[in-house]
Amino acid sequence: MDNSRKCRATGKVIFETLIEAKLTMFRLKWGFKHIKDIYGKRVKHRQGRPVQKRAYYCPHCDGFHLTKWGKSDFKAYQEIQSKGL
């Protein structure tokens, strides 16, 4: 897929299918190489590692995007939005 395609509403890369989005997420996670500092010592566990947790459907572009928000984060966000805060 052409990674230059971006959603106009969110600015995120558009993936045609959920499978394609999840495969990209796993490639980022498992293809990540540990970073070492100038002394050859490994940088701490999560620093610099991709944080994408899930893929979701976007009604604006009819595609899929990656996010670091878990389902509970999104539900809490929806509740706040529905209350009008």
Contacts in CASP RR format, 6 or more apart in sequence:
PFRMAT RR
TARGET T0000
AUTHOR 0000-0000-0000
METHOD contacts of the structure
MODEL  1
MDNSRKCRATGKVIFETLIEAKLTMFRLKWGFKHIKDIYGKRVKHRQGRP
VQKRAYYCPHCDGFHLTKWGKSDFKAYQEIQSKGL
1 15 0 8 1.000
1 16 0 8 1.000
1 20 0 8 1.000
3 13 0 8 1.000
5 13 0 8 1.000
5 14 0 8 1.000
6 12 0 8 1.000
6 13 0 8 1.000
6 14 0 8 1.000
7 13 0 8 1.000
7 14 0 8 1.000
7 58 0 8 1.000
7 60 0 8 1.000
7 61 0 8 1.000
7 63 0 8 1.000
7 65 0 8 1.000
8 60 0 8 1.000
8 61 0 8 1.000
9 58 0 8 1.000
9 60 0 8 1.000
9 61 0 8 1.000
10 58 0 8 1.000
10 60 0 8 1.000
10 61 0 8 1.000
10 65 0 8 1.000
12 58 0 8 1.000
12 65 0 8 1.000
12 66 0 8 1.000
13 65 0 8 1.000
13 66 0 8 1.000
14 58 0 8 1.000
14 61 0 8 1.000
14 63 0 8 1.000
14 64 0 8 1.000
14 65 0 8 1.000
15 21 0 8 1.000
15 24 0 8 1.000
15 55 0 8 1.000
15 63 0 8 1.000
15 64 0 8 1.000
15 65 0 8 1.000
15 66 0 8 1.000
16 63 0 8 1.000
16 64 0 8 1.000
17 64 0 8 1.000
18 55 0 8 1.000
18 57 0 8 1.000
18 64 0 8 1.000
20 64 0 8 1.000
21 55 0 8 1.000
21 64 0 8 1.000
21 65 0 8 1.000
21 66 0 8 1.000
22 55 0 8 1.000
24 66 0 8 1.000
25 52 0 8 1.000
25 54 0 8 1.000
25 55 0 8 1.000
25 66 0 8 1.000
28 50 0 8 1.000
28 52 0 8 1.000
29 49 0 8 1.000
29 50 0 8 1.000
29 52 0 8 1.000
32 49 0 8 1.000
32 50 0 8 1.000
34 42 0 8 1.000
34 43 0 8 1.000
35 42 0 8 1.000
35 43 0 8 1.000
35 47 0 8 1.000
35 48 0 8 1.000
36 42 0 8 1.000
36 43 0 8 1.000
37 43 0 8 1.000
51 68 0 8 1.000
52 66 0 8 1.000
52 67 0 8 1.000
52 68 0 8 1.000
53 67 0 8 1.000
53 68 0 8 1.000
53 69 0 8 1.000
53 70 0 8 1.000
54 66 0 8 1.000
54 67 0 8 1.000
54 69 0 8 1.000
54 70 0 8 1.000
54 71 0 8 1.000
55 64 0 8 1.000
55 65 0 8 1.000
55 66 0 8 1.000
55 67 0 8 1.000
56 64 0 8 1.000
56 65 0 8 1.000
56 67 0 8 1.000
56 74 0 8 1.000
57 63 0 8 1.000
57 64 0 8 1.000
58 64 0 8 1.000
58 65 0 8 1.000
67 74 0 8 1.000
69 77 0 8 1.000
END
